Amino acid sequence: MKSIEKITVVGSGIMGAGIAASIFKYGFEVKLFDTDMEKLEKACSEIKQKARRKMDPEKIKISRTMEDAVKDADLIIEAIFEDLDVKCELFNKLGEIAPEETIFASNTSSLSISSMAKASGRPDRFVGLHFFNPTVIMRLVEIIIPQSLNKENLKKVGEFILNIKKVGVKCKESPGFVVNRILLPVINESFYMAEELIRNTIREELKLGQLNSESWKKILELINDIDSAILKEEILLMGPFDLVDLTGIDTIYHVAKVIYEGFNKSSRYTPCPLLKQYMDNKLLGRKVERGMYWYGNKSNDPDINPCLDEKHQPIKRIDNPGFKAIKFIAAVVNEAFRVIEEGIVEDFNDIELSMELGARWLKSPFLLAKETGLDLILKTLKNRYEESGNNPRYEPSKLFNALTPELEKFFV
Ligand SMILES: NC(=O)c1ccc[n+]([C@@H]2O[C@H](COP(=O)([O-])OP(=O)(O)OC[C@H]3O[C@@H](n4cnc5c(N)ncnc54)[C@H](O)[C@@H]3O)[C@@H](O)[C@H]2O)c1
């Protein structure tokens, strides 16, 4: 018998509905609860309709009261608004009404798991389960382990994740967990690199709101050059600026700030002023038809709504980009080493799985390191560190800088 068989999902928005569908799909009993009854009913009927396998429709139900939703749950997964006070209040109530043995999980992208664990009154039975969107498709789940979690409960949660055919990567509670922790500094660095190139290219002061069309044309050429270089190396499915437009610049800026603040405003993670300028000028990406590139409409599908240039012609990628991808690779590999050095994950493979399955990278950080060569990457970082007057963004991680011969063998 499985130790987790009955699951309650609180919140039936994008993530809650996706999580419930992913669990229902494998024959578990799921109850959904939301304060918005209309959303709740819609989510449940859509899950039943879209289920590919022949599922017993009785296995997914909605509850009209929280008491009914949680009364016999083995595991409660919370996916409500991203607000710590609201989540703590919810967990405080759940702690009072849920059965003693029920394990609690939050799907938060950025908030403190320990604070919620404390509010729930059951810190030994509280874990972070960070699913990715679209949940039915994305296989990665970051299992965030607060210090207070009991090992037996961690084991039960790990087994449950396997039972719903997802891949769980265990990580210590830390800003951005694993995927966003690597992705965001790398995106941020892409903005810094673009800013550097733009400053060297256009003569006017770099204030996006005041640029003339000729300057915009040049900016577009430069960001396309960076995206083209990353695409040519087949590192990501799309260029970093394509990805930013798809995700939404406001979301990117928010997560960049979470990491910056999570590391006590360390200058290593200061969000790039250019990123903030796009945000302040409301150039938010595909959802407003204008971000780093232009778009014909608000569709989020790059195949039917391609990136356009300033004349609204489809962007042509550059065959021989001037931008050297090694700068990007150095940022990726260095941040990945930091995550290992800080003990956030157990081993190198956790990083590879996280970036392949959670961010859909074509080449994971340590595969890139292997292909590119550690010496070249370290040399690039050291040069950048020196040229920038010891900017901490380029400081090689201690682990990388002093790689032991045993570890080096891993990269041969
Ligand atoms: N959207 C993503 O790509 C993504 C990815 C990973 C994690 N997350 C995290 O998942 C959580 C949910 O995000 P989302 O995008 O699904 O949000 P959403 O706005 O689509 O859905 C939130 C739902 O929670 C309900 N709700 C709010 N307060 C409630 C309460 N007290 N009790 C019950 N229901 C309540 C709302 O009615 C709404 O249906 C957030 O913590 C977010 O950070 C989001």
PDBQT file of the ligand as one rigid body, heavy atoms in Angstrom, charges set to zero:
ROOT
HETATM    1  N1  LIG A 501       2.243  30.032 -12.920  1.00  0.00    +0.000 N 
HETATM    2  C1  LIG A 501       3.428  29.418 -12.918  1.00  0.00    +0.000 C 
HETATM    3  O1  LIG A 501       4.089  29.274 -13.976  1.00  0.00    +0.000 OA
HETATM    4  C2  LIG A 501       3.984  28.848 -11.638  1.00  0.00    +0.000 A 
HETATM    5  C3  LIG A 501       5.000  27.882 -11.695  1.00  0.00    +0.000 A 
HETATM    6  C4  LIG A 501       5.450  27.297 -10.498  1.00  0.00    +0.000 A 
HETATM    7  C5  LIG A 501       4.891  27.689  -9.281  1.00  0.00    +0.000 A 
HETATM    8  N2  LIG A 501       3.906  28.663  -9.267  1.00  0.00    +0.000 N 
HETATM    9  C6  LIG A 501       3.327  29.008  -7.949  1.00  0.00    +0.000 C 
HETATM   10  O2  LIG A 501       2.069  28.340  -7.826  1.00  0.00    +0.000 OA
HETATM   11  C7  LIG A 501       1.166  29.123  -7.026  1.00  0.00    +0.000 C 
HETATM   12  C8  LIG A 501      -0.116  29.352  -7.795  1.00  0.00    +0.000 C 
HETATM   13  O3  LIG A 501       0.187  30.033  -8.989  1.00  0.00    +0.000 OA
HETATM   14  P1  LIG A 501      -0.861  30.080 -10.203  1.00  0.00    +0.000 P 
HETATM   15  O4  LIG A 501      -0.115  30.640 -11.373  1.00  0.00    +0.000 OA
HETATM   16  O5  LIG A 501      -1.572  28.778 -10.337  1.00  0.00    +0.000 OA
HETATM   17  O6  LIG A 501      -1.908  31.176  -9.660  1.00  0.00    +0.000 OA
HETATM   18  P2  LIG A 501      -3.401  31.443 -10.129  1.00  0.00    +0.000 P 
HETATM   19  O7  LIG A 501      -3.665  32.889  -9.850  1.00  0.00    +0.000 OA
HETATM   20  O8  LIG A 501      -3.652  30.915 -11.500  1.00  0.00    +0.000 OA
HETATM   21  O9  LIG A 501      -4.287  30.553  -9.109  1.00  0.00    +0.000 OA
HETATM   22  C9  LIG A 501      -4.378  30.794  -7.753  1.00  0.00    +0.000 C 
HETATM   23  C10 LIG A 501      -5.706  30.215  -7.264  1.00  0.00    +0.000 C 
HETATM   24  O10 LIG A 501      -5.714  30.236  -5.833  1.00  0.00    +0.000 OA
HETATM   25  C11 LIG A 501      -7.033  30.561  -5.411  1.00  0.00    +0.000 C 
HETATM   26  N3  LIG A 501      -6.942  31.065  -4.031  1.00  0.00    +0.000 N 
HETATM   27  C12 LIG A 501      -6.402  32.220  -3.597  1.00  0.00    +0.000 A 
HETATM   28  N4  LIG A 501      -6.442  32.286  -2.250  1.00  0.00    +0.000 NA
HETATM   29  C13 LIG A 501      -7.009  31.132  -1.821  1.00  0.00    +0.000 A 
HETATM   30  C14 LIG A 501      -7.292  30.578  -0.548  1.00  0.00    +0.000 A 
HETATM   31  N5  LIG A 501      -7.015  31.241   0.572  1.00  0.00    +0.000 N 
HETATM   32  N6  LIG A 501      -7.859  29.348  -0.482  1.00  0.00    +0.000 NA
HETATM   33  C15 LIG A 501      -8.139  28.656  -1.623  1.00  0.00    +0.000 A 
HETATM   34  N7  LIG A 501      -7.902  29.127  -2.845  1.00  0.00    +0.000 NA
HETATM   35  C16 LIG A 501      -7.331  30.345  -2.959  1.00  0.00    +0.000 A 
HETATM   36  C17 LIG A 501      -7.514  31.597  -6.415  1.00  0.00    +0.000 C 
HETATM   37  O11 LIG A 501      -8.928  31.689  -6.433  1.00  0.00    +0.000 OA
HETATM   38  C18 LIG A 501      -6.931  31.024  -7.715  1.00  0.00    +0.000 C 
HETATM   39  O12 LIG A 501      -7.832  30.141  -8.363  1.00  0.00    +0.000 OA
HETATM   40  C19 LIG A 501       1.941  30.384  -6.664  1.00  0.00    +0.000 C 
HETATM   41  O13 LIG A 501       2.518  30.207  -5.400  1.00  0.00    +0.000 OA
HETATM   42  C20 LIG A 501       3.008  30.470  -7.748  1.00  0.00    +0.000 C 
HETATM   43  O14 LIG A 501       4.151  31.177  -7.332  1.00  0.00    +0.000 OA
HETATM   44  C21 LIG A 501       3.426  29.229 -10.406  1.00  0.00    +0.000 A 
ENDROOT
TORSDOF 0
